[in-house]
Amino acid sequence: MKRRIAGWVLAGCCAALPAMAEEMPALGKKGNCTPCHDVDAAPGKPKLGPIFREVAKKYRGQADAEKMLMDRIAKGGGGKWGNAVMPPSSPALSEVDTKSLAQYILSLK
C-alpha cells in the first residue's frame, strides 16, 4: 500500500514539472520581464538584459542567489550586467511569484 501511494505521489510530481516549466515564462510575461530578457538567446533578436540561462550560470551555487534575484526582480537595479538599469517588475509580482521566478531562473542549466 505504501509503495502504491508513493508511486501516485511521484507520478503527480512528475506530471506537474512540465506545467511548472510552462508557468514560469508566463510569470516573466506577467512581470514584464520579456521585453528585456529571454530564457535562451534568440538569433537576430538581441535583448537589453541578459538571458535567464546566463543569470543562472553566474549565480549558481551562491548561497544568497535566490534572495538577491528576488530583490532584483522586485526592486530593479543596475550595474551587474553593464550600464543598463533594470526597472522593478511592473506590474509588481507577489512575493510568491517573485520567489517562483527566481527559483525558475536559478534552475536553468
C-alpha positions in Angstrom: 0.0 0.0 0.0 2.8 2.4 0.9 4.5 1.7 -2.4 1.3 2.4 -4.3 0.8 5.8 -2.5 4.5 6.7 -3.1 4.0 5.8 -6.8 1.0 8.1 -7.1 2.8 11.0 -5.4 5.8 10.5 -7.6 3.6 10.4 -10.7 1.8 13.5 -9.6 5.1 15.4 -9.1 6.4 14.3 -12.5 3.2 15.3 -14.2 3.5 18.8 -12.5 7.0 19.5 -13.7 6.1 20.3 -17.4 3.3 22.6 -16.1 5.7 24.4 -13.8 8.2 24.9 -16.6 5.4 26.3 -18.8 4.1 28.6 -16.0 7.4 30.3 -15.3 7.8 32.0 -18.6 4.2 33.3 -18.1 5.5 34.8 -14.8 8.2 36.6 -16.8 5.5 38.0 -19.1 3.3 38.9 -16.1 6.2 40.9 -14.5 7.0 42.5 -17.9 10.5 40.8 -18.0 10.2 39.6 -21.6 10.9 42.9 -23.4 14.4 42.8 -22.0 15.1 39.1 -21.1 14.7 35.7 -22.8 15.2 32.2 -21.4 17.6 31.5 -24.3 19.4 33.6 -26.8 17.2 34.3 -29.8 19.3 34.7 -33.0 18.9 38.1 -34.6 16.8 39.4 -31.6 19.3 40.8 -29.0 17.7 41.9 -25.8 18.8 44.6 -23.5 19.2 42.3 -20.4 21.0 39.0 -20.0 19.2 35.8 -20.9 18.0 33.8 -17.9 20.4 30.9 -18.5 23.3 33.4 -18.2 21.9 34.7 -14.9 21.6 31.1 -13.6 25.1 30.3 -14.6 26.5 33.5 -13.0 24.8 32.9 -9.7 24.7 29.1 -9.5 26.0 27.8 -6.2 25.8 31.2 -4.4 24.0 30.8 -1.0 22.2 34.2 -1.3 21.4 33.9 -5.1 17.6 33.3 -4.6 17.2 36.2 -2.2 19.3 38.5 -4.4 17.3 37.7 -7.5 14.0 38.2 -5.7 15.2 41.6 -4.6 16.4 42.5 -8.1 13.0 41.4 -9.6 11.0 43.3 -7.0 13.1 46.5 -6.8 15.1 46.6 -10.1 18.7 47.7 -10.1 21.7 48.1 -12.4 25.5 47.7 -12.8 25.8 43.9 -12.7 25.3 43.3 -16.4 26.5 46.6 -17.9 25.2 50.1 -17.8 21.5 49.4 -18.4 19.2 49.9 -15.4 16.5 47.3 -14.8 13.2 48.6 -13.5 11.2 46.7 -10.9 8.7 44.2 -12.2 5.7 46.1 -13.5 3.1 45.3 -12.6 4.6 44.2 -9.3 4.7 40.4 -8.8 3.6 38.9 -5.5 6.3 37.6 -3.2 5.3 34.1 -4.1 5.5 34.8 -7.8 8.8 36.6 -7.4 10.2 33.6 -5.5 8.9 31.2 -8.1 10.5 33.2 -10.9 13.9 33.4 -9.1 13.8 29.7 -8.5 12.9 29.0 -12.1 15.8 31.2 -13.3 18.3 29.5 -11.0 17.1 26.0 -12.1 18.1 26.6 -15.7 21.2 24.7 -16.9 
